[in-house]
Amino acid sequence: MENTTTTIPGAPQTTASSTNATNTTTIFPEQQAAMILWKFYTPGLLLLGGFGNLTTIMVMRRFKGHYFSSQRIMLMALAVSDFLVLYIGALQDWLFYGFNVESSPIMCKIQIWLEYAMGTVSAWLLICVTVERMVAVKWPYKVKIVCSLRRTWMIISVVVVSACTIHFPLVLDLGIASSSCCDHQSSSLRNSLSVAWGWVDMTISSIIPSVCLVVCDVILSRTLFKASASAAAVSSTVYAISNASGHSDSRRKRASKTTVMVVALSFMFLILSLPVCLNLLWVSYYMDQLAFEPGLSAKSDLGMAVTTLLWYTNSAINFLLYCFTGTKFRKEFFSMVCCRAQDHHT
């Protein structure tokens, strides 16, 4: 009996036993679950993310006034980067893992490079949006100066160029490996870059953005509650106590809603982006062991499918978060839909 290695969708390495002309490939339950996730969950993400990100761009274009300009541009750029993550990364993964459709060596390089780069761009644009919101609350009279249109475009350009430059060395040795998947051609580069790049990607795409978002959210929350308390104190000297109490409760409710929104955005980013970074780091350390243990490799395939799809989910649900937490966005979206429905009716 001779042991050979074969490639199946969703499971790059499995054990196949052959006796004379009869080949039997063992597919573990974890690999079957991974294939089901890639084949049936990914199309839903592509539809939701495509519709959501394109709709976000259309809604943001409808906002008027200078106050919304810089934030609108940031959110539109974030929608573009999320759209690219889905239709460069998730689409290609769906075709390969779900239907065994392979990409060319050139597309392999472009896909990996842009997928990593746009993931980093999305994370840092989310930081920029949160920082701008914090500036608007903490220093409302300086927001037009600090968050000018010129600076906004400069920040977006720096983020995109930096992310593409940082991730460019990753693709130098990428190609279609013997296992028919996009990987490093050199085994030495595969081992060294996988470990090193696991730490680099986790640091710049998940850890630093998560820390920055948490810090900004804490500052934003404290500022909102202080402003609410200060407004209540001032109003108590002018209005009746009952009116002041009512205004204070109203402001506190608005502050609470904003706090819940920003904490929810940060928490969603953290729980959806960090697992794939940790999983990639774990795989890089145990890569040699996975090649000789099919059962462990099958569990790794399922873990990779789950964590990667969670990361893609982060790029697909921002539209839903905007609708649930943003009153102005929701009103503008419904206004756009209703107007188009009326135009189509007439």
Steps between C-alpha positions, in 0.01 A plus 500: 500500500638836394401834657463801272383859549211649304317832494125543541293816530514639849766252608840558340652188654328168556611139513428273206571127512548313174514127438592417142244693292258579783530841672307588814507856628414559863300816557456588865174647637682824577597533133144434390377771738763739364393432141135558591588834662706614202240392246179624663594773751731698271235585234284658770792715611571605140136600443465680834838669479461599136157650556592658834826663396366629168189633676718667763688685227172611339352616831814691600496685170154636588612678818534876471702753695865536602452332839434166336764534227811356666313225683306420184821461300654276767195274512486483120870401491431239769213360291728478194774316692246259654353436155846417364573267792186303421521491121874439483545272800167337583398450135827327412488285815141400418599391149804304619375338820143455382553398136877439468540782248865598506645844426796580278841578658457871426150512648628304798752773578254785441227335706713435810665841483180701462307286747755562776546865404129584482440323831758728661352803323153420637633468854683833492218685327275384783751656739489825300119509513505442877768763560307752292185429702697548820638834377151615404375428853802612702598805293191587293631844400821353356356213307473698174868593526639167620279288274516704183435347161862539396627320810238231456618419149862510615428257785319259268788513251760438772302207641455334158860550386643388834287185514587402142871563562514310828335192354686501167796282618249225578435435129860481376513119520128428469378269226310182432671241716506123445183470709314714242442776755644848522811467717870583517711309250799475732459290816753715687314817410173329585612422853674830575246732337199314640616544858632854458205616293254348742626734769524799265148457364346436842673808641418755229159361396348396832686575822595865440161590342313329785703683766454833322125445466459409866701807613300731270173350617591551866595864435185553295278348767653706780469818296137433417405435862692806621327714239165359609570577866626851419195576287274384779678725750473805275138436416410471866593866555272619220206262489288340760633200679253268328592628156869473577453144616315416182771655280766317701327166456463563128868587459607203706289272282659640185845460654417147600384412149817643347713313753323173420550562128874566513564219747298262280700599190830445681386175658376369163830583334694333783306173509487466121857596403720367780411125468632466144828668595546266796411199285745594225770545763423157649509335156836660420656348813353151445526488119744205492294304751180555301659344192540164677184492713188488279260515794662815640517646149125442460430689823729777375302520174176549693659758729634688197159498332318627810749774590547620142125520441462693826759746369311532172179553698655813651519647147140409421298623799602866534191602306279323754683670787447839336129429459454378859707773670494799264170687494604739224642218288184295544273794409712581194496136390121474531463834324713375211307173476160671518593761240625235261188293558283802421704581191469143381125509572446814302 
